[in-house]
Amino acid sequence: MSETDIEYRGHFIDVQSFESDGKRWRPKAVVSIYQGGAVQTRLVSAPVEVLLESEVAADTYSLAMAKKWIDDHS
């Protein structure tokens, strides 16, 4: 886990939004958890049609998306 990971319900979220073509931002996050002595990871990406105007907006969306994934899979 990196020092910028956000802990949520025993999972760690690494927000990795990125700039796409046309100066728009795509939300993306990696969710990790320690299970059985190993780190399990899951990439959580927004649907392809979701493009946001700023990095801050994409990071906020990514964090909410990752938390929802954790809530749905815990």
Distance bins in CASP14 RR format, pairs under 12 A and 6 or more apart:
PFRMAT RR
TARGET T0000
AUTHOR 0000-0000-0000
RMODE 2
METHOD distances of the structure
MODEL  1
1 7 0 0 0 0 1 0 0 0 0 0 0
1 10 0 0 0 0 0 1 0 0 0 0 0
1 11 0 0 0 0 0 1 0 0 0 0 0
1 12 1 0 1 0 0 0 0 0 0 0 0
1 13 0 0 0 0 1 0 0 0 0 0 0
1 14 1 0 0 1 0 0 0 0 0 0 0
1 30 0 0 0 0 0 1 0 0 0 0 0
1 31 0 0 0 0 0 1 0 0 0 0 0
1 32 1 0 0 1 0 0 0 0 0 0 0
1 33 0 0 0 0 0 1 0 0 0 0 0
1 34 0 0 0 0 1 0 0 0 0 0 0
1 39 1 0 0 1 0 0 0 0 0 0 0
1 41 0 0 0 0 0 1 0 0 0 0 0
2 12 0 0 0 0 1 0 0 0 0 0 0
2 13 0 0 0 0 0 1 0 0 0 0 0
2 14 1 0 0 1 0 0 0 0 0 0 0
2 15 0 0 0 0 0 1 0 0 0 0 0
2 16 0 0 0 0 0 1 0 0 0 0 0
2 30 0 0 0 0 1 0 0 0 0 0 0
2 32 0 0 0 0 1 0 0 0 0 0 0
3 12 0 0 0 0 0 1 0 0 0 0 0
3 14 0 0 0 0 0 1 0 0 0 0 0
4 12 0 0 0 0 1 0 0 0 0 0 0
4 13 0 0 0 0 1 0 0 0 0 0 0
4 14 1 0 0 1 0 0 0 0 0 0 0
4 15 1 0 0 1 0 0 0 0 0 0 0
4 16 0 0 0 0 0 1 0 0 0 0 0
4 29 0 0 0 0 0 1 0 0 0 0 0
4 30 0 0 0 0 0 1 0 0 0 0 0
4 59 0 0 0 0 0 1 0 0 0 0 0
4 63 0 0 0 0 0 1 0 0 0 0 0
5 11 0 0 0 0 1 0 0 0 0 0 0
5 12 1 0 1 0 0 0 0 0 0 0 0
5 13 1 0 0 1 0 0 0 0 0 0 0
5 14 1 0 1 0 0 0 0 0 0 0 0
5 15 0 0 0 0 1 0 0 0 0 0 0
5 16 0 0 0 0 0 1 0 0 0 0 0
5 29 0 0 0 0 0 1 0 0 0 0 0
5 30 0 0 0 0 1 0 0 0 0 0 0
5 31 0 0 0 0 1 0 0 0 0 0 0
5 32 1 0 0 1 0 0 0 0 0 0 0
5 33 0 0 0 0 0 1 0 0 0 0 0
5 39 0 0 0 0 0 1 0 0 0 0 0
5 41 0 0 0 0 0 1 0 0 0 0 0
5 63 0 0 0 0 0 1 0 0 0 0 0
5 66 0 0 0 0 0 1 0 0 0 0 0
6 12 1 0 0 1 0 0 0 0 0 0 0
6 13 1 0 1 0 0 0 0 0 0 0 0
6 14 1 0 0 1 0 0 0 0 0 0 0
6 15 1 0 0 1 0 0 0 0 0 0 0
6 29 0 0 0 0 1 0 0 0 0 0 0
6 30 0 0 0 0 0 1 0 0 0 0 0
6 31 0 0 0 0 0 1 0 0 0 0 0
6 32 0 0 0 0 0 1 0 0 0 0 0
6 59 0 0 0 0 0 1 0 0 0 0 0
6 60 0 0 0 0 0 1 0 0 0 0 0
6 62 0 0 0 0 0 1 0 0 0 0 0
6 63 1 0 0 1 0 0 0 0 0 0 0
6 64 0 0 0 0 0 1 0 0 0 0 0
6 66 0 0 0 0 1 0 0 0 0 0 0
6 67 0 0 0 0 1 0 0 0 0 0 0
6 70 0 0 0 0 0 1 0 0 0 0 0
7 13 1 0 0 1 0 0 0 0 0 0 0
7 14 0 0 0 0 0 1 0 0 0 0 0
7 31 0 0 0 0 0 1 0 0 0 0 0
7 32 0 0 0 0 0 1 0 0 0 0 0
7 33 0 0 0 0 0 1 0 0 0 0 0
7 34 0 0 0 0 0 1 0 0 0 0 0
7 63 0 0 0 0 0 1 0 0 0 0 0
7 66 0 0 0 0 0 1 0 0 0 0 0
7 67 0 0 0 0 0 1 0 0 0 0 0
7 70 0 0 0 0 0 1 0 0 0 0 0
8 14 0 0 0 0 0 1 0 0 0 0 0
8 15 0 0 0 0 0 1 0 0 0 0 0
8 29 0 0 0 0 0 1 0 0 0 0 0
8 31 0 0 0 0 1 0 0 0 0 0 0
8 32 0 0 0 0 0 1 0 0 0 0 0
8 33 0 0 0 0 0 1 0 0 0 0 0
8 63 0 0 0 0 1 0 0 0 0 0 0
8 64 0 0 0 0 0 1 0 0 0 0 0
8 65 0 0 0 0 0 1 0 0 0 0 0
8 66 1 0 0 1 0 0 0 0 0 0 0
8 67 1 0 1 0 0 0 0 0 0 0 0
8 68 0 0 0 0 0 1 0 0 0 0 0
8 69 0 0 0 0 0 1 0 0 0 0 0
8 70 1 0 1 0 0 0 0 0 0 0 0
8 71 0 0 0 0 1 0 0 0 0 0 0
8 74 0 0 0 0 1 0 0 0 0 0 0
9 31 0 0 0 0 0 1 0 0 0 0 0
9 33 0 0 0 0 1 0 0 0 0 0 0
9 66 0 0 0 0 0 1 0 0 0 0 0
9 67 0 0 0 0 1 0 0 0 0 0 0
9 68 0 0 0 0 0 1 0 0 0 0 0
9 69 0 0 0 0 0 1 0 0 0 0 0
9 70 1 0 1 0 0 0 0 0 0 0 0
9 71 1 0 0 1 0 0 0 0 0 0 0
9 72 0 0 0 0 0 1 0 0 0 0 0
9 73 0 0 0 0 0 1 0 0 0 0 0
9 74 1 0 0 1 0 0 0 0 0 0 0
10 31 0 0 0 0 0 1 0 0 0 0 0
10 32 0 0 0 0 1 0 0 0 0 0 0
10 33 1 0 0 1 0 0 0 0 0 0 0
10 34 0 0 0 0 1 0 0 0 0 0 0
10 35 0 0 0 0 0 1 0 0 0 0 0
10 40 0 0 0 0 0 1 0 0 0 0 0
10 67 0 0 0 0 0 1 0 0 0 0 0
10 70 0 0 0 0 1 0 0 0 0 0 0
10 71 0 0 0 0 0 1 0 0 0 0 0
10 74 0 0 0 0 1 0 0 0 0 0 0
11 29 0 0 0 0 0 1 0 0 0 0 0
11 30 0 0 0 0 0 1 0 0 0 0 0
11 31 1 0 1 0 0 0 0 0 0 0 0
11 32 1 0 0 1 0 0 0 0 0 0 0
11 33 1 0 1 0 0 0 0 0 0 0 0
11 34 0 0 0 0 1 0 0 0 0 0 0
11 35 0 0 0 0 0 1 0 0 0 0 0
11 39 0 0 0 0 0 1 0 0 0 0 0
11 40 0 0 0 0 1 0 0 0 0 0 0
11 41 0 0 0 0 0 1 0 0 0 0 0
11 42 0 0 0 0 1 0 0 0 0 0 0
11 44 0 0 0 0 0 1 0 0 0 0 0
11 63 0 0 0 0 0 1 0 0 0 0 0
11 66 0 0 0 0 1 0 0 0 0 0 0
11 67 0 0 0 0 1 0 0 0 0 0 0
11 68 0 0 0 0 0 1 0 0 0 0 0
11 69 0 0 0 0 1 0 0 0 0 0 0
11 70 1 0 1 0 0 0 0 0 0 0 0
11 71 0 0 0 0 0 1 0 0 0 0 0
11 72 0 0 0 0 0 1 0 0 0 0 0
11 73 0 0 0 0 1 0 0 0 0 0 0
11 74 0 0 0 0 1 0 0 0 0 0 0
12 29 0 0 0 0 0 1 0 0 0 0 0
12 30 0 0 0 0 1 0 0 0 0 0 0
12 31 1 0 0 1 0 0 0 0 0 0 0
12 32 1 0 1 0 0 0 0 0 0 0 0
12 33 1 0 0 1 0 0 0 0 0 0 0
12 34 0 0 0 0 1 0 0 0 0 0 0
12 39 0 0 0 0 1 0 0 0 0 0 0
12 40 0 0 0 0 0 1 0 0 0 0 0
12 41 0 0 0 0 1 0 0 0 0 0 0
12 42 0 0 0 0 0 1 0 0 0 0 0
12 63 0 0 0 0 0 1 0 0 0 0 0
12 66 0 0 0 0 1 0 0 0 0 0 0
12 67 0 0 0 0 0 1 0 0 0 0 0
12 70 0 0 0 0 0 1 0 0 0 0 0
13 27 0 0 0 0 0 1 0 0 0 0 0
13 28 0 0 0 0 0 1 0 0 0 0 0
13 29 1 0 1 0 0 0 0 0 0 0 0
13 30 1 0 0 1 0 0 0 0 0 0 0
13 31 1 0 1 0 0 0 0 0 0 0 0
13 32 1 0 0 1 0 0 0 0 0 0 0
13 33 0 0 0 0 0 1 0 0 0 0 0
13 41 0 0 0 0 0 1 0 0 0 0 0
13 42 0 0 0 0 0 1 0 0 0 0 0
13 43 0 0 0 0 0 1 0 0 0 0 0
13 44 0 0 0 0 1 0 0 0 0 0 0
13 59 0 0 0 0 0 1 0 0 0 0 0
13 62 0 0 0 0 1 0 0 0 0 0 0
13 63 1 0 0 1 0 0 0 0 0 0 0
13 64 0 0 0 0 0 1 0 0 0 0 0
13 65 0 0 0 0 1 0 0 0 0 0 0
13 66 1 0 1 0 0 0 0 0 0 0 0
13 67 1 0 0 1 0 0 0 0 0 0 0
13 68 0 0 0 0 0 1 0 0 0 0 0
13 69 0 0 0 0 1 0 0 0 0 0 0
13 70 1 0 0 1 0 0 0 0 0 0 0
14 28 0 0 0 0 1 0 0 0 0 0 0
14 29 1 0 0 1 0 0 0 0 0 0 0
14 30 1 0 1 0 0 0 0 0 0 0 0
14 31 0 0 0 0 1 0 0 0 0 0 0
14 32 1 0 0 1 0 0 0 0 0 0 0
14 39 0 0 0 0 0 1 0 0 0 0 0
14 41 0 0 0 0 1 0 0 0 0 0 0
14 42 0 0 0 0 0 1 0 0 0 0 0
14 43 0 0 0 0 0 1 0 0 0 0 0
14 44 0 0 0 0 0 1 0 0 0 0 0
14 59 0 0 0 0 0 1 0 0 0 0 0
14 62 0 0 0 0 1 0 0 0 0 0 0
14 63 0 0 0 0 0 1 0 0 0 0 0
14 66 0 0 0 0 1 0 0 0 0 0 0
15 25 0 0 0 0 0 1 0 0 0 0 0
15 26 0 0 0 0 0 1 0 0 0 0 0
15 27 0 0 0 0 1 0 0 0 0 0 0
15 28 1 0 0 1 0 0 0 0 0 0 0
15 29 1 0 1 0 0 0 0 0 0 0 0
15 30 0 0 0 0 1 0 0 0 0 0 0
15 31 0 0 0 0 0 1 0 0 0 0 0
15 44 0 0 0 0 1 0 0 0 0 0 0
15 45 0 0 0 0 0 1 0 0 0 0 0
15 46 0 0 0 0 0 1 0 0 0 0 0
15 55 0 0 0 0 1 0 0 0 0 0 0
15 56 0 0 0 0 0 1 0 0 0 0 0
15 57 0 0 0 0 0 1 0 0 0 0 0
15 58 0 0 0 0 1 0 0 0 0 0 0
15 59 1 0 1 0 0 0 0 0 0 0 0
15 60 0 0 0 0 1 0 0 0 0 0 0
15 61 0 0 0 0 1 0 0 0 0 0 0
15 62 1 0 1 0 0 0 0 0 0 0 0
15 63 1 0 1 0 0 0 0 0 0 0 0
15 64 0 0 0 0 0 1 0 0 0 0 0
15 65 0 0 0 0 1 0 0 0 0 0 0
15 66 1 0 0 1 0 0 0 0 0 0 0
15 67 0 0 0 0 0 1 0 0 0 0 0
16 25 0 0 0 0 0 1 0 0 0 0 0
16 26 0 0 0 0 1 0 0 0 0 0 0
16 27 0 0 0 0 1 0 0 0 0 0 0
16 28 1 0 1 0 0 0 0 0 0 0 0
16 29 1 0 0 1 0 0 0 0 0 0 0
16 30 1 0 0 1 0 0 0 0 0 0 0
16 31 0 0 0 0 0 1 0 0 0 0 0
16 32 0 0 0 0 0 1 0 0 0 0 0
16 41 0 0 0 0 0 1 0 0 0 0 0
16 43 0 0 0 0 1 0 0 0 0 0 0
16 44 0 0 0 0 1 0 0 0 0 0 0
16 45 0 0 0 0 1 0 0 0 0 0 0
16 46 0 0 0 0 0 1 0 0 0 0 0
16 55 0 0 0 0 0 1 0 0 0 0 0
16 58 0 0 0 0 1 0 0 0 0 0 0
16 59 0 0 0 0 1 0 0 0 0 0 0
16 62 1 0 0 1 0 0 0 0 0 0 0
16 63 0 0 0 0 0 1 0 0 0 0 0
16 65 0 0 0 0 0 1 0 0 0 0 0
16 66 0 0 0 0 0 1 0 0 0 0 0
17 24 0 0 0 0 0 1 0 0 0 0 0
17 25 1 0 1 0 0 0 0 0 0 0 0
17 26 1 0 0 1 0 0 0 0 0 0 0
17 27 1 0 1 0 0 0 0 0 0 0 0
17 28 1 0 1 0 0 0 0 0 0 0 0
17 29 0 0 0 0 1 0 0 0 0 0 0
17 30 0 0 0 0 0 1 0 0 0 0 0
17 44 0 0 0 0 0 1 0 0 0 0 0
17 45 0 0 0 0 0 1 0 0 0 0 0
17 46 0 0 0 0 1 0 0 0 0 0 0
17 50 0 0 0 0 0 1 0 0 0 0 0
17 51 0 0 0 0 0 1 0 0 0 0 0
17 52 0 0 0 0 1 0 0 0 0 0 0
17 53 0 0 0 0 0 1 0 0 0 0 0
17 54 0 0 0 0 1 0 0 0 0 0 0
17 55 1 0 1 0 0 0 0 0 0 0 0
17 56 0 0 0 0 1 0 0 0 0 0 0
17 57 0 0 0 0 1 0 0 0 0 0 0
17 58 1 1 0 0 0 0 0 0 0 0 0
17 59 1 0 1 0 0 0 0 0 0 0 0
17 60 0 0 0 0 1 0 0 0 0 0 0
17 61 1 0 0 1 0 0 0 0 0 0 0
17 62 1 0 1 0 0 0 0 0 0 0 0
17 63 0 0 0 0 1 0 0 0 0 0 0
17 64 0 0 0 0 0 1 0 0 0 0 0
17 65 0 0 0 0 0 1 0 0 0 0 0
17 66 0 0 0 0 0 1 0 0 0 0 0
18 24 0 0 0 0 0 1 0 0 0 0 0
18 25 1 0 0 1 0 0 0 0 0 0 0
18 26 1 0 1 0 0 0 0 0 0 0 0
18 27 0 0 0 0 1 0 0 0 0 0 0
18 28 1 0 0 1 0 0 0 0 0 0 0
18 29 0 0 0 0 0 1 0 0 0 0 0
18 45 0 0 0 0 0 1 0 0 0 0 0
18 46 0 0 0 0 0 1 0 0 0 0 0
18 51 0 0 0 0 0 1 0 0 0 0 0
18 52 0 0 0 0 0 1 0 0 0 0 0
18 55 0 0 0 0 1 0 0 0 0 0 0
18 58 1 0 0 1 0 0 0 0 0 0 0
18 59 0 0 0 0 0 1 0 0 0 0 0
18 62 0 0 0 0 0 1 0 0 0 0 0
19 25 1 0 1 0 0 0 0 0 0 0 0
19 26 1 0 0 1 0 0 0 0 0 0 0
19 27 0 0 0 0 0 1 0 0 0 0 0
19 28 0 0 0 0 0 1 0 0 0 0 0
19 51 0 0 0 0 0 1 0 0 0 0 0
19 52 0 0 0 0 0 1 0 0 0 0 0
19 53 0 0 0 0 0 1 0 0 0 0 0
19 54 0 0 0 0 1 0 0 0 0 0 0
19 55 1 0 0 1 0 0 0 0 0 0 0
19 58 0 0 0 0 1 0 0 0 0 0 0
19 59 0 0 0 0 0 1 0 0 0 0 0
20 26 1 0 1 0 0 0 0 0 0 0 0
20 27 0 0 0 0 0 1 0 0 0 0 0
20 28 0 0 0 0 0 1 0 0 0 0 0
20 45 0 0 0 0 0 1 0 0 0 0 0
20 46 0 0 0 0 0 1 0 0 0 0 0
20 48 0 0 0 0 1 0 0 0 0 0 0
20 49 0 0 0 0 0 1 0 0 0 0 0
20 50 0 0 0 0 0 1 0 0 0 0 0
20 51 1 0 0 1 0 0 0 0 0 0 0
20 52 0 0 0 0 1 0 0 0 0 0 0
20 53 0 0 0 0 0 1 0 0 0 0 0
20 55 0 0 0 0 0 1 0 0 0 0 0
20 58 0 0 0 0 1 0 0 0 0 0 0
21 51 0 0 0 0 1 0 0 0 0 0 0
22 51 0 0 0 0 1 0 0 0 0 0 0
22 52 0 0 0 0 0 1 0 0 0 0 0
22 53 0 0 0 0 0 1 0 0 0 0 0
23 51 0 0 0 0 1 0 0 0 0 0 0
23 52 0 0 0 0 0 1 0 0 0 0 0
23 53 0 0 0 0 1 0 0 0 0 0 0
23 54 0 0 0 0 1 0 0 0 0 0 0
23 55 0 0 0 0 0 1 0 0 0 0 0
23 58 0 0 0 0 0 1 0 0 0 0 0
24 46 0 0 0 0 0 1 0 0 0 0 0
24 48 0 0 0 0 0 1 0 0 0 0 0
24 49 0 0 0 0 0 1 0 0 0 0 0
24 50 0 0 0 0 1 0 0 0 0 0 0
24 51 1 1 0 0 0 0 0 0 0 0 0
24 52 1 0 0 1 0 0 0 0 0 0 0
24 53 1 0 0 1 0 0 0 0 0 0 0
24 54 0 0 0 0 1 0 0 0 0 0 0
24 55 0 0 0 0 0 1 0 0 0 0 0
24 57 0 0 0 0 1 0 0 0 0 0 0
24 58 0 0 0 0 1 0 0 0 0 0 0
25 46 0 0 0 0 1 0 0 0 0 0 0
25 50 0 0 0 0 1 0 0 0 0 0 0
25 51 1 0 0 1 0 0 0 0 0 0 0
25 52 1 0 1 0 0 0 0 0 0 0 0
25 53 1 0 0 1 0 0 0 0 0 0 0
25 54 1 0 0 1 0 0 0 0 0 0 0
25 55 1 0 1 0 0 0 0 0 0 0 0
25 56 0 0 0 0 1 0 0 0 0 0 0
25 57 1 0 0 1 0 0 0 0 0 0 0
25 58 1 1 0 0 0 0 0 0 0 0 0
25 59 0 0 0 0 1 0 0 0 0 0 0
25 60 0 0 0 0 0 1 0 0 0 0 0
25 61 0 0 0 0 1 0 0 0 0 0 0
25 62 0 0 0 0 1 0 0 0 0 0 0
26 45 1 0 0 1 0 0 0 0 0 0 0
26 46 1 0 0 1 0 0 0 0 0 0 0
26 47 0 0 0 0 1 0 0 0 0 0 0
26 48 0 0 0 0 1 0 0 0 0 0 0
26 49 0 0 0 0 0 1 0 0 0 0 0
26 50 1 0 0 1 0 0 0 0 0 0 0
26 51 1 0 0 1 0 0 0 0 0 0 0
26 52 1 0 0 1 0 0 0 0 0 0 0
26 53 0 0 0 0 0 1 0 0 0 0 0
26 54 0 0 0 0 0 1 0 0 0 0 0
26 55 0 0 0 0 0 1 0 0 0 0 0
26 57 0 0 0 0 0 1 0 0 0 0 0
26 58 1 0 0 1 0 0 0 0 0 0 0
26 59 0 0 0 0 0 1 0 0 0 0 0
26 61 0 0 0 0 1 0 0 0 0 0 0
26 62 0 0 0 0 1 0 0 0 0 0 0
26 65 0 0 0 0 0 1 0 0 0 0 0
27 43 0 0 0 0 0 1 0 0 0 0 0
27 44 0 0 0 0 1 0 0 0 0 0 0
27 45 1 0 0 1 0 0 0 0 0 0 0
27 46 1 0 1 0 0 0 0 0 0 0 0
27 47 0 0 0 0 1 0 0 0 0 0 0
27 48 0 0 0 0 0 1 0 0 0 0 0
27 49 0 0 0 0 0 1 0 0 0 0 0
27 50 1 0 0 1 0 0 0 0 0 0 0
27 51 0 0 0 0 1 0 0 0 0 0 0
27 52 1 0 0 1 0 0 0 0 0 0 0
27 53 0 0 0 0 0 1 0 0 0 0 0
27 54 0 0 0 0 0 1 0 0 0 0 0
27 55 0 0 0 0 0 1 0 0 0 0 0
27 56 0 0 0 0 0 1 0 0 0 0 0
27 57 0 0 0 0 1 0 0 0 0 0 0
27 58 1 0 1 0 0 0 0 0 0 0 0
27 59 1 0 0 1 0 0 0 0 0 0 0
27 60 0 0 0 0 1 0 0 0 0 0 0
27 61 1 0 1 0 0 0 0 0 0 0 0
27 62 1 0 1 0 0 0 0 0 0 0 0
27 63 0 0 0 0 1 0 0 0 0 0 0
27 64 0 0 0 0 1 0 0 0 0 0 0
27 65 1 0 0 1 0 0 0 0 0 0 0
27 66 0 0 0 0 1 0 0 0 0 0 0
27 68 0 0 0 0 0 1 0 0 0 0 0
27 69 0 0 0 0 0 1 0 0 0 0 0
28 42 0 0 0 0 0 1 0 0 0 0 0
28 43 1 0 0 1 0 0 0 0 0 0 0
28 44 1 0 0 1 0 0 0 0 0 0 0
28 45 1 0 1 0 0 0 0 0 0 0 0
28 46 1 0 0 1 0 0 0 0 0 0 0
28 47 0 0 0 0 0 1 0 0 0 0 0
28 48 0 0 0 0 0 1 0 0 0 0 0
28 50 0 0 0 0 0 1 0 0 0 0 0
28 51 0 0 0 0 0 1 0 0 0 0 0
28 52 0 0 0 0 0 1 0 0 0 0 0
28 55 0 0 0 0 0 1 0 0 0 0 0
28 58 0 0 0 0 1 0 0 0 0 0 0
28 59 0 0 0 0 1 0 0 0 0 0 0
28 61 0 0 0 0 1 0 0 0 0 0 0
28 62 1 0 1 0 0 0 0 0 0 0 0
28 63 0 0 0 0 0 1 0 0 0 0 0
28 65 0 0 0 0 1 0 0 0 0 0 0
28 66 0 0 0 0 1 0 0 0 0 0 0
28 69 0 0 0 0 0 1 0 0 0 0 0
29 41 0 0 0 0 0 1 0 0 0 0 0
29 42 0 0 0 0 1 0 0 0 0 0 0
29 43 1 0 0 1 0 0 0 0 0 0 0
29 44 1 0 1 0 0 0 0 0 0 0 0
29 45 1 0 0 1 0 0 0 0 0 0 0
29 46 0 0 0 0 1 0 0 0 0 0 0
29 58 0 0 0 0 0 1 0 0 0 0 0
29 59 0 0 0 0 1 0 0 0 0 0 0
29 60 0 0 0 0 0 1 0 0 0 0 0
29 61 0 0 0 0 1 0 0 0 0 0 0
29 62 1 0 1 0 0 0 0 0 0 0 0
29 63 1 0 0 1 0 0 0 0 0 0 0
29 64 0 0 0 0 1 0 0 0 0 0 0
29 65 1 0 0 1 0 0 0 0 0 0 0
29 66 1 0 1 0 0 0 0 0 0 0 0
29 67 0 0 0 0 1 0 0 0 0 0 0
29 68 0 0 0 0 0 1 0 0 0 0 0
29 69 0 0 0 0 1 0 0 0 0 0 0
29 70 0 0 0 0 0 1 0 0 0 0 0
30 39 0 0 0 0 0 1 0 0 0 0 0
30 40 0 0 0 0 0 1 0 0 0 0 0
30 41 1 0 1 0 0 0 0 0 0 0 0
30 42 1 0 0 1 0 0 0 0 0 0 0
30 43 1 0 1 0 0 0 0 0 0 0 0
30 44 1 0 0 1 0 0 0 0 0 0 0
30 45 0 0 0 0 1 0 0 0 0 0 0
30 62 0 0 0 0 1 0 0 0 0 0 0
30 63 0 0 0 0 0 1 0 0 0 0 0
30 65 0 0 0 0 0 1 0 0 0 0 0
30 66 0 0 0 0 1 0 0 0 0 0 0
30 69 0 0 0 0 0 1 0 0 0 0 0
31 39 0 0 0 0 0 1 0 0 0 0 0
31 40 0 0 0 0 1 0 0 0 0 0 0
31 41 1 0 0 1 0 0 0 0 0 0 0
31 42 1 0 1 0 0 0 0 0 0 0 0
31 43 0 0 0 0 1 0 0 0 0 0 0
31 44 1 0 1 0 0 0 0 0 0 0 0
31 45 0 0 0 0 0 1 0 0 0 0 0
31 62 0 0 0 0 0 1 0 0 0 0 0
31 63 0 0 0 0 0 1 0 0 0 0 0
31 65 0 0 0 0 1 0 0 0 0 0 0
31 66 1 0 1 0 0 0 0 0 0 0 0
31 67 0 0 0 0 1 0 0 0 0 0 0
31 68 0 0 0 0 0 1 0 0 0 0 0
31 69 1 0 0 1 0 0 0 0 0 0 0
31 70 1 0 0 1 0 0 0 0 0 0 0
31 71 0 0 0 0 0 1 0 0 0 0 0
31 72 0 0 0 0 0 1 0 0 0 0 0
31 73 0 0 0 0 1 0 0 0 0 0 0
31 74 0 0 0 0 0 1 0 0 0 0 0
32 38 0 0 0 0 0 1 0 0 0 0 0
32 39 1 0 1 0 0 0 0 0 0 0 0
32 40 1 0 0 1 0 0 0 0 0 0 0
32 41 1 0 1 0 0 0 0 0 0 0 0
32 42 1 0 0 1 0 0 0 0 0 0 0
32 43 0 0 0 0 0 1 0 0 0 0 0
32 44 0 0 0 0 0 1 0 0 0 0 0
32 66 0 0 0 0 0 1 0 0 0 0 0
32 69 0 0 0 0 0 1 0 0 0 0 0
32 70 0 0 0 0 0 1 0 0 0 0 0
33 39 1 0 0 1 0 0 0 0 0 0 0
33 40 1 0 1 0 0 0 0 0 0 0 0
33 41 0 0 0 0 1 0 0 0 0 0 0
33 42 0 0 0 0 1 0 0 0 0 0 0
33 66 0 0 0 0 0 1 0 0 0 0 0
33 69 0 0 0 0 0 1 0 0 0 0 0
33 70 0 0 0 0 1 0 0 0 0 0 0
33 73 0 0 0 0 1 0 0 0 0 0 0
33 74 0 0 0 0 1 0 0 0 0 0 0
34 40 1 0 0 1 0 0 0 0 0 0 0
34 41 0 0 0 0 0 1 0 0 0 0 0
35 41 0 0 0 0 0 1 0 0 0 0 0
35 42 0 0 0 0 0 1 0 0 0 0 0
40 73 0 0 0 0 0 1 0 0 0 0 0
41 66 0 0 0 0 0 1 0 0 0 0 0
41 69 0 0 0 0 0 1 0 0 0 0 0
42 65 0 0 0 0 0 1 0 0 0 0 0
42 66 0 0 0 0 1 0 0 0 0 0 0
42 69 1 0 0 1 0 0 0 0 0 0 0
42 70 0 0 0 0 1 0 0 0 0 0 0
42 72 0 0 0 0 0 1 0 0 0 0 0
42 73 0 0 0 0 1 0 0 0 0 0 0
43 62 0 0 0 0 0 1 0 0 0 0 0
43 65 0 0 0 0 0 1 0 0 0 0 0
43 66 0 0 0 0 0 1 0 0 0 0 0
43 69 0 0 0 0 0 1 0 0 0 0 0
44 61 0 0 0 0 0 1 0 0 0 0 0
44 62 1 0 0 1 0 0 0 0 0 0 0
44 63 0 0 0 0 0 1 0 0 0 0 0
44 64 0 0 0 0 0 1 0 0 0 0 0
44 65 1 0 1 0 0 0 0 0 0 0 0
44 66 1 0 1 0 0 0 0 0 0 0 0
44 67 0 0 0 0 1 0 0 0 0 0 0
44 68 0 0 0 0 1 0 0 0 0 0 0
44 69 1 0 1 0 0 0 0 0 0 0 0
44 70 0 0 0 0 1 0 0 0 0 0 0
44 71 0 0 0 0 0 1 0 0 0 0 0
44 72 0 0 0 0 0 1 0 0 0 0 0
44 73 0 0 0 0 0 1 0 0 0 0 0
45 58 0 0 0 0 0 1 0 0 0 0 0
45 61 0 0 0 0 0 1 0 0 0 0 0
45 62 0 0 0 0 1 0 0 0 0 0 0
45 65 0 0 0 0 1 0 0 0 0 0 0
45 66 0 0 0 0 0 1 0 0 0 0 0
45 69 0 0 0 0 0 1 0 0 0 0 0
46 52 0 0 0 0 1 0 0 0 0 0 0
46 57 0 0 0 0 0 1 0 0 0 0 0
46 58 0 0 0 0 1 0 0 0 0 0 0
46 59 0 0 0 0 0 1 0 0 0 0 0
46 60 0 0 0 0 0 1 0 0 0 0 0
46 61 1 0 0 1 0 0 0 0 0 0 0
46 62 1 0 0 1 0 0 0 0 0 0 0
46 63 0 0 0 0 0 1 0 0 0 0 0
46 64 0 0 0 0 0 1 0 0 0 0 0
46 65 1 0 0 1 0 0 0 0 0 0 0
46 66 0 0 0 0 0 1 0 0 0 0 0
46 68 0 0 0 0 0 1 0 0 0 0 0
46 69 0 0 0 0 0 1 0 0 0 0 0
47 61 0 0 0 0 0 1 0 0 0 0 0
47 65 0 0 0 0 1 0 0 0 0 0 0
50 57 0 0 0 0 0 1 0 0 0 0 0
50 58 0 0 0 0 1 0 0 0 0 0 0
50 61 1 0 0 1 0 0 0 0 0 0 0
50 62 0 0 0 0 0 1 0 0 0 0 0
50 64 0 0 0 0 0 1 0 0 0 0 0
50 65 0 0 0 0 1 0 0 0 0 0 0
51 57 0 0 0 0 1 0 0 0 0 0 0
51 58 0 0 0 0 1 0 0 0 0 0 0
51 61 0 0 0 0 0 1 0 0 0 0 0
52 58 1 0 1 0 0 0 0 0 0 0 0
52 59 0 0 0 0 1 0 0 0 0 0 0
52 60 0 0 0 0 1 0 0 0 0 0 0
52 61 1 0 0 1 0 0 0 0 0 0 0
52 62 0 0 0 0 1 0 0 0 0 0 0
52 64 0 0 0 0 0 1 0 0 0 0 0
52 65 0 0 0 0 0 1 0 0 0 0 0
53 60 0 0 0 0 0 1 0 0 0 0 0
53 61 0 0 0 0 0 1 0 0 0 0 0
54 60 0 0 0 0 1 0 0 0 0 0 0
54 61 0 0 0 0 0 1 0 0 0 0 0
55 61 0 0 0 0 0 1 0 0 0 0 0
55 62 0 0 0 0 0 1 0 0 0 0 0
56 62 0 0 0 0 0 1 0 0 0 0 0
56 63 0 0 0 0 0 1 0 0 0 0 0
57 63 0 0 0 0 0 1 0 0 0 0 0
57 64 0 0 0 0 0 1 0 0 0 0 0
58 64 0 0 0 0 0 1 0 0 0 0 0
58 65 0 0 0 0 0 1 0 0 0 0 0
59 65 0 0 0 0 0 1 0 0 0 0 0
59 66 0 0 0 0 0 1 0 0 0 0 0
60 66 0 0 0 0 0 1 0 0 0 0 0
60 67 0 0 0 0 0 1 0 0 0 0 0
61 67 0 0 0 0 0 1 0 0 0 0 0
61 68 0 0 0 0 0 1 0 0 0 0 0
62 68 0 0 0 0 0 1 0 0 0 0 0
62 69 0 0 0 0 0 1 0 0 0 0 0
63 69 0 0 0 0 0 1 0 0 0 0 0
63 70 0 0 0 0 0 1 0 0 0 0 0
64 70 0 0 0 0 0 1 0 0 0 0 0
64 71 0 0 0 0 0 1 0 0 0 0 0
65 71 0 0 0 0 0 1 0 0 0 0 0
65 72 0 0 0 0 0 1 0 0 0 0 0
66 72 0 0 0 0 0 1 0 0 0 0 0
66 73 0 0 0 0 0 1 0 0 0 0 0
67 73 0 0 0 0 0 1 0 0 0 0 0
67 74 0 0 0 0 0 1 0 0 0 0 0
68 74 0 0 0 0 0 1 0 0 0 0 0
END
